[in-house]
């Protein structure tokens, strides 16, 4: 990535994917294993493929600067999930979709997430920030993004993936963020 501009969407997006991957491997409340970055040509819009307990977790990462998660993105993810085989050689493995985004939903995006008939988790995860400009291509020069909150839609909750937990409030907002964990 040293040939990329550090402000490019490819560079920031790739760094965001790596940070979400590391977070899932080390801090996610459920055990996550076999985590692989799968982004690139032919990825069907999915960036991370992992096992979360008995579930196969397919993650789409979006490192937006201002855009919000809209219904079009959620429909694309639902379509991509339906193309993934739900069976391994030995058994059926339930699929769970996750959107890891730096911003929340549009109004219609929220409606689409809430009514989705596939299990979906929304993970709000902050953007990486450059803190040492002279060494911009070194990992230590970046402040890792952090989890702001997450929630499961009704289908994921029905599978046991939604326990209430308090989450840090964003300093600029005075509204409470109810998040299912």
DRENDO-1510 file (C-alpha; in Angstrom, 1 decimal, always signed):
<recs>
REC; n; res; u; v; w
REC; 1; UNK; +0.0; +0.0; +0.0 .
REC; 2; UNK; +3.0; +2.3; +0.1 .
REC; 3; UNK; +2.2; +3.4; -3.5 .
REC; 4; UNK; -1.3; +4.6; -2.4 .
REC; 5; UNK; -2.2; +8.1; -1.3 .
REC; 6; UNK; -3.1; +7.7; +2.4 .
REC; 7; UNK; -6.2; +9.8; +1.8 .
REC; 8; UNK; -7.5; +7.5; -1.0 .
REC; 9; UNK; -10.7; +5.5; -0.4 .
REC; 10; UNK; -8.7; +2.3; -1.2 .
REC; 11; UNK; -6.1; +3.0; +1.5 .
REC; 12; UNK; -8.5; +4.1; +4.2 .
REC; 13; UNK; -11.0; +1.4; +3.3 .
REC; 14; UNK; -8.3; -1.3; +3.5 .
REC; 15; UNK; -7.0; +0.0; +6.8 .
REC; 16; UNK; -10.6; +0.0; +8.1 .
REC; 17; UNK; -11.1; -3.6; +7.1 .
REC; 18; UNK; -7.9; -4.7; +8.8 .
REC; 19; UNK; -9.0; -2.9; +12.0 .
REC; 20; UNK; -12.5; -4.5; +12.0 .
REC; 21; UNK; -10.9; -7.9; +11.4 .
REC; 22; UNK; -8.5; -7.4; +14.4 .
REC; 23; UNK; -11.4; -6.2; +16.6 .
REC; 24; UNK; -13.5; -9.2; +15.7 .
REC; 25; UNK; -10.6; -11.6; +16.5 .
REC; 26; UNK; -9.6; -10.0; +19.8 .
REC; 27; UNK; -12.6; -8.0; +21.3 .
REC; 28; UNK; -15.9; -9.2; +19.9 .
REC; 29; UNK; -18.1; -10.5; +22.7 .
REC; 30; UNK; -18.7; -13.9; +20.9 .
REC; 31; UNK; -15.8; -16.1; +19.9 .
REC; 32; UNK; -14.7; -15.4; +16.3 .
REC; 33; UNK; -12.2; -17.6; +14.4 .
REC; 34; UNK; -11.0; -18.3; +10.9 .
REC; 35; UNK; -11.2; -14.6; +10.1 .
REC; 36; UNK; -10.2; -13.8; +6.5 .
REC; 37; UNK; -10.2; -10.6; +4.4 .
REC; 38; UNK; -11.9; -11.6; +1.1 .
REC; 39; UNK; -12.4; -8.2; -0.5 .
REC; 40; UNK; -11.4; -7.6; -4.1 .
REC; 41; UNK; -12.7; -8.7; -7.5 .
REC; 42; UNK; -15.4; -11.3; -7.2 .
REC; 43; UNK; -16.0; -10.8; -3.5 .
REC; 44; UNK; -19.8; -10.2; -4.0 .
REC; 45; UNK; -19.5; -7.1; -1.8 .
REC; 46; UNK; -18.2; -9.0; +1.2 .
REC; 47; UNK; -15.0; -8.0; +2.9 .
REC; 48; UNK; -14.5; -10.4; +5.8 .
REC; 49; UNK; -15.5; -14.1; +6.1 .
REC; 50; UNK; -15.3; -15.7; +9.6 .
REC; 51; UNK; -16.8; -18.2; +12.0 .
REC; 52; UNK; -18.6; -16.7; +15.0 .
REC; 53; UNK; -19.4; -19.6; +17.3 .
REC; 54; UNK; -21.7; -21.9; +15.3 .
REC; 55; UNK; -22.4; -19.1; +12.7 .
REC; 56; UNK; -20.6; -18.1; +9.5 .
REC; 57; UNK; -20.2; -14.4; +9.7 .
REC; 58; UNK; -20.0; -12.4; +6.4 .
REC; 59; UNK; -19.0; -8.8; +6.9 .
REC; 60; UNK; -19.3; -5.7; +4.6 .
REC; 61; UNK; -17.0; -2.8; +5.8 .
REC; 62; UNK; -17.9; +0.7; +4.9 .
REC; 63; UNK; -15.5; +3.5; +6.0 .
REC; 64; UNK; -17.7; +6.5; +5.0 .
REC; 65; UNK; -16.7; +10.0; +5.7 .
REC; 66; UNK; -20.3; +11.3; +5.7 .
REC; 67; UNK; -22.5; +8.8; +3.8 .
REC; 68; UNK; -24.9; +6.7; +5.8 .
REC; 69; UNK; -25.9; +3.0; +5.3 .
REC; 70; UNK; -28.8; +3.0; +2.9 .
REC; 71; UNK; -31.4; +0.4; +1.8 .
REC; 72; UNK; -29.5; -0.2; -1.5 .
REC; 73; UNK; -26.4; -1.4; +0.4 .
REC; 74; UNK; -28.4; -3.6; +2.7 .
REC; 75; UNK; -30.3; -5.2; -0.3 .
REC; 76; UNK; -26.9; -5.9; -2.0 .
REC; 77; UNK; -25.6; -7.6; +1.2 .
REC; 78; UNK; -28.8; -9.7; +1.4 .
REC; 79; UNK; -28.4; -10.7; -2.2 .
REC; 80; UNK; -24.7; -11.6; -1.6 .
REC; 81; UNK; -25.6; -13.7; +1.4 .
REC; 82; UNK; -28.2; -15.6; -0.5 .
REC; 83; UNK; -25.5; -16.6; -3.0 .
REC; 84; UNK; -23.2; -18.1; -0.3 .
REC; 85; UNK; -23.8; -21.9; +0.3 .
REC; 86; UNK; -25.1; -22.4; +3.8 .
REC; 87; UNK; -23.7; -26.0; +4.0 .
REC; 88; UNK; -20.2; -27.3; +4.7 .
REC; 89; UNK; -19.3; -30.8; +3.7 .
REC; 90; UNK; -20.8; -32.1; +6.9 .
REC; 91; UNK; -23.5; -29.8; +8.2 .
REC; 92; UNK; -25.6; -26.7; +7.6 .
REC; 93; UNK; -24.0; -23.6; +9.0 .
REC; 94; UNK; -26.3; -20.6; +9.7 .
REC; 95; UNK; -25.2; -17.4; +8.0 .
REC; 96; UNK; -25.1; -14.0; +9.6 .
REC; 97; UNK; -24.5; -10.7; +7.8 .
REC; 98; UNK; -22.7; -7.8; +9.4 .
REC; 99; UNK; -22.3; -4.3; +8.2 .
REC; 100; UNK; -19.3; -2.5; +9.9 .
REC; 101; UNK; -19.7; +1.2; +9.2 .
REC; 102; UNK; -18.4; +4.5; +10.4 .
REC; 103; UNK; -21.9; +6.0; +10.2 .
REC; 104; UNK; -25.4; +5.0; +11.0 .
REC; 105; UNK; -28.4; +4.4; +8.8 .
REC; 106; UNK; -30.5; +6.6; +6.6 .
REC; 107; UNK; -34.1; +6.6; +7.6 .
REC; 108; UNK; -35.0; +4.0; +4.9 .
REC; 109; UNK; -31.8; +2.1; +5.7 .
REC; 110; UNK; -33.0; +1.7; +9.3 .
REC; 111; UNK; -36.3; +0.4; +8.0 .
REC; 112; UNK; -34.6; -2.1; +5.7 .
REC; 113; UNK; -32.3; -3.4; +8.5 .
REC; 114; UNK; -35.2; -3.8; +10.9 .
REC; 115; UNK; -37.4; -5.7; +8.5 .
REC; 116; UNK; -34.7; -7.9; +6.9 .
REC; 117; UNK; -35.5; -11.6; +6.9 .
REC; 118; UNK; -31.9; -12.7; +7.2 .
REC; 119; UNK; -29.9; -12.3; +10.4 .
REC; 120; UNK; -28.0; -9.0; +10.3 .
REC; 121; UNK; -25.7; -7.2; +12.8 .
REC; 122; UNK; -24.8; -3.6; +12.5 .
REC; 123; UNK; -21.4; -2.6; +14.0 .
REC; 124; UNK; -20.6; +1.1; +14.3 .
REC; 125; UNK; -16.9; +1.4; +14.1 .
REC; 126; UNK; -14.9; +4.7; +14.0 .
REC; 127; UNK; -12.5; +5.7; +11.2 .
REC; 128; UNK; -8.8; +5.2; +11.6 .
REC; 129; UNK; -6.9; +8.5; +12.2 .
REC; 130; UNK; -3.3; +9.4; +11.3 .
REC; 131; UNK; -1.4; +10.6; +14.4 .
REC; 132; UNK; +2.2; +10.6; +13.1 .
REC; 133; UNK; +2.4; +12.3; +9.7 .
REC; 134; UNK; +6.1; +11.6; +9.2 .
REC; 135; UNK; +5.6; +7.8; +9.2 .
REC; 136; UNK; +2.3; +7.5; +7.5 .
REC; 137; UNK; +2.8; +4.0; +6.2 .
REC; 138; UNK; +3.6; +2.5; +9.6 .
REC; 139; UNK; +0.8; +0.9; +11.6 .
REC; 140; UNK; +1.9; +2.6; +14.8 .
REC; 141; UNK; +1.3; +6.0; +13.1 .
REC; 142; UNK; -2.4; +5.3; +13.0 .
REC; 143; UNK; -5.0; +5.5; +15.8 .
REC; 144; UNK; -7.0; +2.4; +15.5 .
REC; 145; UNK; -10.7; +2.8; +15.1 .
REC; 146; UNK; -12.9; +1.6; +17.9 .
REC; 147; UNK; -16.3; +0.1; +18.4 .
REC; 148; UNK; -19.0; +2.7; +19.1 .
REC; 149; UNK; -21.9; +0.3; +19.3 .
REC; 150; UNK; -23.7; -2.6; +17.7 .
REC; 151; UNK; -27.1; -4.1; +17.4 .
REC; 152; UNK; -28.8; -7.1; +15.9 .
REC; 153; UNK; -32.0; -7.1; +13.8 .
REC; 154; UNK; -35.0; -9.2; +14.8 .
REC; 155; UNK; -33.8; -12.3; +12.9 .
REC; 156; UNK; -30.4; -12.3; +14.5 .
REC; 157; UNK; -32.0; -11.7; +17.9 .
REC; 158; UNK; -34.2; -14.7; +17.4 .
REC; 159; UNK; -31.0; -16.7; +16.9 .
REC; 160; UNK; -29.7; -15.5; +20.3 .
REC; 161; UNK; -27.5; -12.7; +19.0 .
REC; 162; UNK; -29.1; -9.8; +20.8 .
REC; 163; UNK; -28.4; -9.0; +24.4 .
REC; 164; UNK; -28.9; -5.4; +25.7 .
REC; 165; UNK; -25.7; -3.6; +26.8 .
REC; 166; UNK; -24.9; +0.1; +27.5 .
REC; 167; UNK; -22.6; +1.6; +24.9 .
REC; 168; UNK; -20.5; +4.7; +25.0 .
REC; 169; UNK; -22.4; +7.7; +23.8 .
REC; 170; UNK; -21.0; +9.8; +21.0 .
REC; 171; UNK; -19.9; +13.1; +22.5 .
REC; 172; UNK; -21.6; +15.2; +19.9 .
REC; 173; UNK; -25.0; +13.7; +20.4 .
REC; 174; UNK; -27.3; +13.9; +23.4 .
REC; 175; UNK; -29.6; +11.1; +22.3 .
REC; 176; UNK; -29.3; +7.7; +23.8 .
REC; 177; UNK; -28.1; +4.9; +21.5 .
REC; 178; UNK; -29.9; +1.6; +22.3 .
REC; 179; UNK; -27.6; -1.2; +21.2 .
REC; 180; UNK; -28.2; -4.9; +21.2 .
REC; 181; UNK; -25.2; -7.0; +22.1 .
</recs>
